[in-house]
Amino acid sequence: MGETDVIDRAVLDGLLDSVGGDKEFVGELLQVYFEDSPQLVAAMRSALAAGNADEFRRAAHSLKSNSANFGAMQLSRVCRGLEEMGKAGNLDGAADQVLAMESEYARVKSALEAILG
């Protein structure tokens, strides 16, 4: 699958337009996303291990929103499902979903790096 299957270019272009076409600034935002995302995944894993559905929900919500901002819509959808599991207080099967989310995040990171250089 190519980058177009992973990133909604219209969303990414909209982000670029919203900052006056400043690719350097978008690159800085992207670096923050790349730094924050593994921490959010770690928070989800920790919350899952502790059975803390609310903390799990918060981390999934943050990653969902951050990913959507960069056009990573499939990743955002996976995170929405995880967020809903946390909100419902039912983390059964969440470990497998977190693995799927991590795989999708790797695809997103690669695609964004390729697009934005």
Residue pairs with C-beta under 8 A, 6 or more apart in sequence:
1 107
2 111
3 110
3 111
3 114
3 115
6 72
6 74
6 104
6 107
6 108
6 110
6 111
7 70
7 71
7 72
7 108
7 111
7 112
7 115
8 71
8 72
8 73
9 71
9 115
10 71
11 68
11 69
11 70
11 71
11 73
12 70
12 71
12 112
12 115
15 26
15 29
15 69
15 70
15 71
16 22
16 23
16 26
19 25
19 26
23 116
26 116
27 116
30 70
30 112
30 116
33 66
33 67
33 69
33 70
34 109
36 62
36 66
37 63
37 66
37 67
37 105
37 109
40 59
40 60
40 62
40 63
40 66
41 59
41 63
41 98
41 101
41 102
41 105
43 55
43 58
43 59
44 56
44 59
44 60
44 63
44 82
44 98
45 98
46 52
46 55
47 53
47 54
47 55
47 56
47 59
47 86
48 56
48 91
48 94
48 95
48 98
51 91
53 85
53 86
53 87
53 88
53 89
53 90
53 91
54 86
55 86
56 82
56 85
56 86
56 91
56 94
57 82
57 83
57 85
57 86
57 87
58 86
60 79
60 80
60 82
60 83
60 85
60 86
61 79
61 83
63 75
63 79
63 101
63 105
64 76
64 79
64 80
64 82
64 83
65 76
67 73
67 75
67 76
67 79
67 105
67 108
68 76
70 108
70 112
72 104
72 108
72 112
74 104
75 101
75 104
75 105
75 108
78 97
78 100
78 101
78 104
79 101
81 97
82 94
82 97
82 98
82 101
85 91
85 93
85 94
85 97
86 94
